């Protein structure tokens, strides 16, 4: 029976890099569950790879069709940005394992409730806050228009969103450290997935 593997982690924890490495490993045979966002495309991103990029009208149309499983909205310094997951038929219990970069604990819970607890596994990527902050600064500096205020807002919000009590309440126990050894972390996650 196929599973949905949800990667969770604070911003700049390496979650997206690990996600890409897992997708690239053909031996794992993972199918990506690409989520949607109304935020602008960043430098180096591609439609349908990191996200499906849409606007408020696109979000509302999918919501009216009953396809939106979970959505999060952030009142950023640049306006309202939405991130959401659509049930587009990617997950088939009789098919291949699906991987999703769920992002937040509430998003994971909604996916778990929608698809069923037996069909979903959460993997938390944990990274030292100092390392995350350095990564965030490097990433923003590469942008055509760096958004430092938004970077700081996300960093602070993540500390509240991923506190130990919330992880415990959601039943998230599979935690992988990603500080200075990305390859080692990826290997541990791959081994965990192979054992599913």
N, C-alpha and C positions, 0 to 999 in steps of 0.2 A: 504494500500500500504506500502510495506517495505521501510525502510530507511537504509542508511549507516551512522553510527555514527562515526565521526572521532575525536579521542582524539589527541590533540596537546599539546605540552609543551616542555619547555627547558629540557636539560639533568638533571636528578635527581630531577625533579619536582614532582615525584610520579606517573607520567603518566602510567608507566608499571605496578606498583602495583595496581593502580585503575583499569586498564584494566583487570588484573587477577581477581580482586574481582567482577567485572561486569560479566565476563565470568562464574565465579563459581556460580552466582546467577541464578539458573534454572528458577525462576519465571520470569526473564527478557527475557529468551528464545533467547539470542543473539548468533549469529554464528560468529566465529572469521575470520577475513580476515588476514591471516598470510602473512607478507611481506618477502622479500628475502634480503640476504646480502652476500657479499663476505668477510666480516671480519671474523676473527677466532671466534670460539665458546668460550664463557666465562665460567668460573667455574659455575656450577649450571644450565646452559642453556641446552636445549634439542631441537634437530632437530624437526621442525614442531610445536613447542610450541611458543617460542619467535620469531623465524625466521625460514625460510628455508635457510639453509646454502649451498652455492654453490661457484663456482669459476668464473673467468673471462670468461672461455669457456662456462659455463652454462648460464651466463648472456647474452653473445652474441648469443647463440642458441635461447633463448627465445625472444630476440629482433628481430632476423631474422624472427621468426614465427609471429611477430606482437602482441605478448601477453603482452609486457611491457607497462604499462600505464604511469608510471612516474619513473624516476630514479635520484638519487643524488649520486655524487661521492665526496669523501673527500681525499685530498692528505695528509694523516696522516704521522706522524713521522715513521710509520711502513709500509708505502707504500699506494697504492690506495685502498680504501675501498668503495664499492658500496652498496647502499640500494635501493631497488626498489619494486614496486607493480606490480603484474601480474594479468591480467583478466583471472582467472581460472574457472569461473562459480560459484564462491561462492555467489555472489549477484544475487538474483532473485527478481525482483520487486513484484512478487506475493507470495514470501516466507516470511522468518523471517527477522527481523532486523539484520543487520551485524554490527560488531564493528571493527574498524581499528585504530591502533595506528599510525596515519599518520606521526607524527613526526614534519614536517616542514610546513610552510605556502605554499611554492611552491608545495609541494607534495599534500596538501589538494586541492589547486586550480586545479591541473591536474586531480585529482580524481573527483572533482566537474564538470569539463569540460567534462570528459569522461562519467560519469554516469548521468549527468544532475543535475542542481541546486535543482530541486524539490525532488531529491532522496537522498540528502546528508545533514547532519547537523554537524557543527563543534563545539566541546567543548574544550575550552582552560583551561588547568590546570596551575594555576599561583602559584608560590612559592617564598618566599623571597630568594634573592641571597645568603645570608649568610647560610641559612639552606641548600640550594642546594649544596653549596661548602662543607659543613660538610658531607653531604650524599655521595658526590662524593669521598671524601677522604676515608670514611669508606668502600665504595664499592671497590675502587682500592686496598686498603690494603688486602682485602680478596683474590685477584687474585694471582695465582702462580707467575706471572711476572707482577707486577704493572706497568701501563703505565701512569705515572704522567704527562709527557709532553703532551700526547694526551688528558688527562683529562682537562688540562689547556687550550688547544687549543679549545676544545669543549665549555668550559665555556665562553670564550671570544666570540666565533662565535655566540653562542646562544643569547647573548646580542644584537648583530646586526641583527640576523635573526628574532627575535621576538619583534622588537621595536613597539611602539604604532601606528606609521604611517602605518606599514605593516599590522598589525592586522585590522586596520580600512579600509585600501584599499581592503583587502580580505573579508570584511563584517563579520568578526568574532566578535560576541557580547556576546556569551554565555561563561562567564568566571567564573571558580570555584576556590576559594582559598584553597590551601593545605599546610598550614604551620605546625602547631602542632596538628591539629585535623583531622587525616586521615579518621577516621570513619564518622565524620560529613560531610566531603567533599564527601565521597562515597555515603552517604545517599542523599545528595543534587543532585548528578549526577543521582542516581537511580530514584529519584522522577521526574527529568526532562525527563528521558527516558520513564518512565511510562506514562507521559502526551503526548508523541508524537502520 
